[in-house]
Amino acid sequence: MLIALGALGVHDLRYLLAYGGNAGHELSLQGHGYLRFATPLIAGLVVLGASAFAARVMRAYITGDAGGTRALPSTRRLWLGASVLLVSVYATQEWLEGLLAEGHPGGLGAPFGHGGLVAIPLAFAIGLVVALALRGAASAIAVAAARGRARLRPAAAGSLPLRISRSLFVPPRLAPLARHIAPRAPPAFV
């Protein structure tokens, strides 16, 4: 889902940066009409992915289990992998558009011609966002599972955790006579 969203971002930003205010006109001339259908489809995938993520975080909190999440590769590896994948998707998309769409430059140079080289730094920038989002999602699931385990841990018998006990009940300071430690009883009235 993040790669599909990132690929759409690389494609649209590439045309926006290369053609400026004429980006919409150039997109329509070069056979990008299918993006009118792809954009809502990708938005639907984002909504489904976000709801699946929220359900996973809730499940981790309720059960106290991270759900068998594997350790993610380093952020640098995630960034490199996502960036290479975004460049590959962009290049393949532009190459296929060159083959199939009328008015689109064709051939192997189609992806990077007419200002298309700007897609590479865009892919690396969006790849970093994808890597950080994956790392953040894994951290959120781990934190929810840890909080869920702490919530499920039984409290010691007859005692509240110190922070809660201080906030709920603070016994009043009593005078020495009320604490039964006075040296003598109070005077008797006659």
ROBA-813087 format. One record per residue (C-alpha): residue number from 1; residue in three letters; x, y, z. Coordinates in nm, 3 decimals, padded with zeros to 5 digits. Layout:
BEGIN
pt bati = NUM, gutor = Ala, x = X, y = Y, z = Z
...
END
This chain:
BEGIN
pt bati = 1, gutor = Met, x = 00.000, y = 00.000, z = 00.000
pt bati = 2, gutor = Leu, x = 00.282, y = 00.241, z = 00.086
pt bati = 3, gutor = Ile, x = 00.470, y = 00.154, z = -00.232
pt bati = 4, gutor = Ala, x = 00.159, y = 00.212, z = -00.446
pt bati = 5, gutor = Leu, x = 00.102, y = 00.548, z = -00.279
pt bati = 6, gutor = Gly, x = 00.472, y = 00.633, z = -00.314
pt bati = 7, gutor = Ala, x = 00.475, y = 00.536, z = -00.682
pt bati = 8, gutor = Leu, x = 00.180, y = 00.764, z = -00.749
pt bati = 9, gutor = Gly, x = 00.360, y = 01.041, z = -00.560
pt bati = 10, gutor = Val, x = 00.683, y = 00.994, z = -00.758
pt bati = 11, gutor = His, x = 00.492, y = 00.997, z = -01.087
pt bati = 12, gutor = Asp, x = 00.281, y = 01.304, z = -01.011
pt bati = 13, gutor = Leu, x = 00.562, y = 01.502, z = -00.849
pt bati = 14, gutor = Arg, x = 00.792, y = 01.423, z = -01.141
pt bati = 15, gutor = Tyr, x = 00.546, y = 01.578, z = -01.385
pt bati = 16, gutor = Leu, x = 00.476, y = 01.870, z = -01.154
pt bati = 17, gutor = Leu, x = 00.847, y = 01.950, z = -01.118
pt bati = 18, gutor = Ala, x = 00.929, y = 01.894, z = -01.485
pt bati = 19, gutor = Tyr, x = 00.635, y = 02.084, z = -01.638
pt bati = 20, gutor = Gly, x = 00.525, y = 02.317, z = -01.358
pt bati = 21, gutor = Gly, x = 00.180, y = 02.465, z = -01.419
pt bati = 22, gutor = Asn, x = 00.143, y = 02.272, z = -01.745
pt bati = 23, gutor = Ala, x = 00.171, y = 01.933, z = -01.571
pt bati = 24, gutor = Gly, x = -00.199, y = 01.854, z = -01.604
pt bati = 25, gutor = His, x = -00.198, y = 01.939, z = -01.973
pt bati = 26, gutor = Glu, x = 00.114, y = 01.729, z = -02.036
pt bati = 27, gutor = Leu, x = -00.035, y = 01.436, z = -01.844
pt bati = 28, gutor = Ser, x = -00.346, y = 01.443, z = -02.059
pt bati = 29, gutor = Leu, x = -00.143, y = 01.471, z = -02.381
pt bati = 30, gutor = Gln, x = 00.084, y = 01.181, z = -02.292
pt bati = 31, gutor = Gly, x = -00.185, y = 00.923, z = -02.218
pt bati = 32, gutor = His, x = -00.212, y = 00.936, z = -01.840
pt bati = 33, gutor = Gly, x = -00.592, y = 00.928, z = -01.837
pt bati = 34, gutor = Tyr, x = -00.591, y = 00.598, z = -01.649
pt bati = 35, gutor = Leu, x = -00.462, y = 00.780, z = -01.340
pt bati = 36, gutor = Arg, x = -00.815, y = 00.916, z = -01.288
pt bati = 37, gutor = Phe, x = -00.912, y = 00.559, z = -01.199
pt bati = 38, gutor = Ala, x = -00.588, y = 00.457, z = -01.028
pt bati = 39, gutor = Thr, x = -00.588, y = 00.746, z = -00.778
pt bati = 40, gutor = Pro, x = -00.920, y = 00.654, z = -00.607
pt bati = 41, gutor = Leu, x = -00.816, y = 00.288, z = -00.611
pt bati = 42, gutor = Ile, x = -00.491, y = 00.374, z = -00.431
pt bati = 43, gutor = Ala, x = -00.683, y = 00.596, z = -00.187
pt bati = 44, gutor = Gly, x = -00.907, y = 00.299, z = -00.109
pt bati = 45, gutor = Leu, x = -00.599, y = 00.084, z = -00.049
pt bati = 46, gutor = Val, x = -00.466, y = 00.348, z = 00.191
pt bati = 47, gutor = Val, x = -00.793, y = 00.344, z = 00.387
pt bati = 48, gutor = Leu, x = -00.791, y = -00.037, z = 00.402
pt bati = 49, gutor = Gly, x = -00.426, y = -00.041, z = 00.506
pt bati = 50, gutor = Ala, x = -00.483, y = 00.220, z = 00.778
pt bati = 51, gutor = Ser, x = -00.779, y = 00.028, z = 00.919
pt bati = 52, gutor = Ala, x = -00.581, y = -00.299, z = 00.915
pt bati = 53, gutor = Phe, x = -00.297, y = -00.123, z = 01.097
pt bati = 54, gutor = Ala, x = -00.538, y = 00.018, z = 01.359
pt bati = 55, gutor = Ala, x = -00.687, y = -00.327, z = 01.410
pt bati = 56, gutor = Arg, x = -00.341, y = -00.475, z = 01.455
pt bati = 57, gutor = Val, x = -00.245, y = -00.212, z = 01.713
pt bati = 58, gutor = Met, x = -00.569, y = -00.276, z = 01.903
pt bati = 59, gutor = Arg, x = -00.516, y = -00.652, z = 01.890
pt bati = 60, gutor = Ala, x = -00.161, y = -00.608, z = 02.022
pt bati = 61, gutor = Tyr, x = -00.291, y = -00.395, z = 02.311
pt bati = 62, gutor = Ile, x = -00.576, y = -00.630, z = 02.397
pt bati = 63, gutor = Thr, x = -00.374, y = -00.952, z = 02.385
pt bati = 64, gutor = Gly, x = -00.037, y = -00.815, z = 02.492
pt bati = 65, gutor = Asp, x = 00.117, y = -00.993, z = 02.194
pt bati = 66, gutor = Ala, x = 00.280, y = -00.818, z = 01.899
pt bati = 67, gutor = Gly, x = 00.131, y = -01.081, z = 01.671
pt bati = 68, gutor = Gly, x = 00.443, y = -01.256, z = 01.554
pt bati = 69, gutor = Thr, x = 00.606, y = -00.950, z = 01.404
pt bati = 70, gutor = Arg, x = 00.948, y = -01.021, z = 01.270
pt bati = 71, gutor = Ala, x = 01.235, y = -00.787, z = 01.330
pt bati = 72, gutor = Leu, x = 01.249, y = -00.532, z = 01.051
pt bati = 73, gutor = Pro, x = 01.570, y = -00.470, z = 00.861
pt bati = 74, gutor = Ser, x = 01.757, y = -00.153, z = 00.945
pt bati = 75, gutor = Thr, x = 01.604, y = 00.178, z = 00.842
pt bati = 76, gutor = Arg, x = 01.884, y = 00.225, z = 00.589
pt bati = 77, gutor = Arg, x = 01.800, y = -00.110, z = 00.422
pt bati = 78, gutor = Leu, x = 01.428, y = -00.032, z = 00.423
pt bati = 79, gutor = Trp, x = 01.502, y = 00.307, z = 00.268
pt bati = 80, gutor = Leu, x = 01.724, y = 00.161, z = -00.003
pt bati = 81, gutor = Gly, x = 01.479, y = -00.119, z = -00.082
pt bati = 82, gutor = Ala, x = 01.178, y = 00.113, z = -00.099
pt bati = 83, gutor = Ser, x = 01.368, y = 00.366, z = -00.311
pt bati = 84, gutor = Val, x = 01.489, y = 00.106, z = -00.561
pt bati = 85, gutor = Leu, x = 01.138, y = -00.038, z = -00.582
pt bati = 86, gutor = Leu, x = 00.989, y = 00.309, z = -00.642
pt bati = 87, gutor = Val, x = 01.241, y = 00.384, z = -00.920
pt bati = 88, gutor = Ser, x = 01.165, y = 00.043, z = -01.075
pt bati = 89, gutor = Val, x = 00.789, y = 00.097, z = -01.060
pt bati = 90, gutor = Tyr, x = 00.824, y = 00.444, z = -01.210
pt bati = 91, gutor = Ala, x = 01.053, y = 00.328, z = -01.491
pt bati = 92, gutor = Thr, x = 00.830, y = 00.031, z = -01.575
pt bati = 93, gutor = Gln, x = 00.517, y = 00.249, z = -01.567
pt bati = 94, gutor = Glu, x = 00.669, y = 00.510, z = -01.799
pt bati = 95, gutor = Trp, x = 00.808, y = 00.244, z = -02.034
pt bati = 96, gutor = Leu, x = 00.466, y = 00.074, z = -02.060
pt bati = 97, gutor = Glu, x = 00.299, y = 00.411, z = -02.117
pt bati = 98, gutor = Gly, x = 00.546, y = 00.472, z = -02.400
pt bati = 99, gutor = Leu, x = 00.449, y = 00.138, z = -02.557
pt bati = 100, gutor = Leu, x = 00.075, y = 00.164, z = -02.509
pt bati = 101, gutor = Ala, x = -00.023, y = 00.531, z = -02.501
pt bati = 102, gutor = Glu, x = -00.040, y = 00.757, z = -02.800
pt bati = 103, gutor = Gly, x = 00.154, y = 01.079, z = -02.758
pt bati = 104, gutor = His, x = 00.387, y = 00.944, z = -02.491
pt bati = 105, gutor = Pro, x = 00.760, y = 00.925, z = -02.567
pt bati = 106, gutor = Gly, x = 00.860, y = 00.564, z = -02.625
pt bati = 107, gutor = Gly, x = 01.162, y = 00.343, z = -02.603
pt bati = 108, gutor = Leu, x = 01.400, y = 00.265, z = -02.322
pt bati = 109, gutor = Gly, x = 01.476, y = 00.635, z = -02.270
pt bati = 110, gutor = Ala, x = 01.109, y = 00.721, z = -02.208
pt bati = 111, gutor = Pro, x = 01.122, y = 00.697, z = -01.828
pt bati = 112, gutor = Phe, x = 01.405, y = 00.943, z = -01.786
pt bati = 113, gutor = Gly, x = 01.361, y = 01.174, z = -02.084
pt bati = 114, gutor = His, x = 01.197, y = 01.518, z = -02.070
pt bati = 115, gutor = Gly, x = 01.295, y = 01.583, z = -01.708
pt bati = 116, gutor = Gly, x = 01.236, y = 01.227, z = -01.592
pt bati = 117, gutor = Leu, x = 01.568, y = 01.208, z = -01.407
pt bati = 118, gutor = Val, x = 01.409, y = 01.411, z = -01.129
pt bati = 119, gutor = Ala, x = 01.216, y = 01.093, z = -01.044
pt bati = 120, gutor = Ile, x = 01.528, y = 00.934, z = -00.892
pt bati = 121, gutor = Pro, x = 01.577, y = 01.185, z = -00.607
pt bati = 122, gutor = Leu, x = 01.200, y = 01.194, z = -00.560
pt bati = 123, gutor = Ala, x = 01.198, y = 00.816, z = -00.525
pt bati = 124, gutor = Phe, x = 01.473, y = 00.832, z = -00.264
pt bati = 125, gutor = Ala, x = 01.291, y = 01.103, z = -00.068
pt bati = 126, gutor = Ile, x = 00.960, y = 00.913, z = -00.077
pt bati = 127, gutor = Gly, x = 01.146, y = 00.588, z = -00.005
pt bati = 128, gutor = Leu, x = 01.273, y = 00.745, z = 00.319
pt bati = 129, gutor = Val, x = 00.917, y = 00.836, z = 00.415
pt bati = 130, gutor = Val, x = 00.806, y = 00.478, z = 00.344
pt bati = 131, gutor = Ala, x = 01.092, y = 00.335, z = 00.554
pt bati = 132, gutor = Leu, x = 01.016, y = 00.567, z = 00.845
pt bati = 133, gutor = Ala, x = 00.646, y = 00.482, z = 00.823
pt bati = 134, gutor = Leu, x = 00.723, y = 00.108, z = 00.838
pt bati = 135, gutor = Arg, x = 00.961, y = 00.159, z = 01.131
pt bati = 136, gutor = Gly, x = 00.704, y = 00.374, z = 01.312
pt bati = 137, gutor = Ala, x = 00.428, y = 00.120, z = 01.255
pt bati = 138, gutor = Ala, x = 00.641, y = -00.161, z = 01.398
pt bati = 139, gutor = Ser, x = 00.725, y = 00.055, z = 01.700
pt bati = 140, gutor = Ala, x = 00.360, y = 00.142, z = 01.757
pt bati = 141, gutor = Ile, x = 00.264, y = -00.226, z = 01.753
pt bati = 142, gutor = Ala, x = 00.546, y = -00.312, z = 01.995
pt bati = 143, gutor = Val, x = 00.448, y = -00.030, z = 02.234
pt bati = 144, gutor = Ala, x = 00.082, y = -00.136, z = 02.223
pt bati = 145, gutor = Ala, x = 00.180, y = -00.496, z = 02.301
pt bati = 146, gutor = Ala, x = 00.401, y = -00.386, z = 02.592
pt bati = 147, gutor = Arg, x = 00.123, y = -00.168, z = 02.734
pt bati = 148, gutor = Gly, x = -00.119, y = -00.456, z = 02.690
pt bati = 149, gutor = Arg, x = 00.114, y = -00.693, z = 02.879
pt bati = 150, gutor = Ala, x = 00.149, y = -00.440, z = 03.160
pt bati = 151, gutor = Arg, x = -00.228, y = -00.402, z = 03.175
pt bati = 152, gutor = Leu, x = -00.278, y = -00.779, z = 03.190
pt bati = 153, gutor = Arg, x = -00.016, y = -00.836, z = 03.463
pt bati = 154, gutor = Pro, x = -00.196, y = -00.904, z = 03.793
pt bati = 155, gutor = Ala, x = -00.138, y = -00.651, z = 04.070
pt bati = 156, gutor = Ala, x = 00.009, y = -00.759, z = 04.403
pt bati = 157, gutor = Ala, x = -00.256, y = -00.857, z = 04.655
pt bati = 158, gutor = Gly, x = -00.374, y = -00.567, z = 04.868
pt bati = 159, gutor = Ser, x = -00.157, y = -00.301, z = 04.711
pt bati = 160, gutor = Leu, x = -00.203, y = -00.053, z = 04.436
pt bati = 161, gutor = Pro, x = 00.085, y = 00.069, z = 04.226
pt bati = 162, gutor = Leu, x = 00.260, y = 00.355, z = 04.400
pt bati = 163, gutor = Arg, x = 00.157, y = 00.625, z = 04.152
pt bati = 164, gutor = Ile, x = -00.209, y = 00.527, z = 04.171
pt bati = 165, gutor = Ser, x = -00.214, y = 00.485, z = 04.548
pt bati = 166, gutor = Arg, x = -00.073, y = 00.834, z = 04.598
pt bati = 167, gutor = Ser, x = -00.320, y = 00.990, z = 04.363
pt bati = 168, gutor = Leu, x = -00.625, y = 00.809, z = 04.504
pt bati = 169, gutor = Phe, x = -00.568, y = 00.798, z = 04.875
pt bati = 170, gutor = Val, x = -00.352, y = 01.020, z = 05.089
pt bati = 171, gutor = Pro, x = -00.412, y = 00.955, z = 05.458
pt bati = 172, gutor = Pro, x = -00.441, y = 01.270, z = 05.667
pt bati = 173, gutor = Arg, x = -00.157, y = 01.346, z = 05.904
pt bati = 174, gutor = Leu, x = -00.287, y = 01.272, z = 06.250
pt bati = 175, gutor = Ala, x = -00.187, y = 01.426, z = 06.577
pt bati = 176, gutor = Pro, x = 00.021, y = 01.204, z = 06.810
pt bati = 177, gutor = Leu, x = -00.282, y = 01.139, z = 07.034
pt bati = 178, gutor = Ala, x = -00.485, y = 01.008, z = 06.745
pt bati = 179, gutor = Arg, x = -00.204, y = 00.771, z = 06.646
pt bati = 180, gutor = His, x = -00.197, y = 00.606, z = 06.990
pt bati = 181, gutor = Ile, x = 00.161, y = 00.701, z = 07.060
pt bati = 182, gutor = Ala, x = 00.104, y = 00.977, z = 07.318
pt bati = 183, gutor = Pro, x = 00.292, y = 00.934, z = 07.652
pt bati = 184, gutor = Arg, x = -00.029, y = 00.980, z = 07.851
pt bati = 185, gutor = Ala, x = -00.400, y = 01.002, z = 07.808
pt bati = 186, gutor = Pro, x = -00.576, y = 01.334, z = 07.768
pt bati = 187, gutor = Pro, x = -00.670, y = 01.514, z = 08.092
pt bati = 188, gutor = Ala, x = -01.004, y = 01.424, z = 08.246
pt bati = 189, gutor = Phe, x = -01.258, y = 01.702, z = 08.294
pt bati = 190, gutor = Val, x = -01.419, y = 01.720, z = 08.635
END
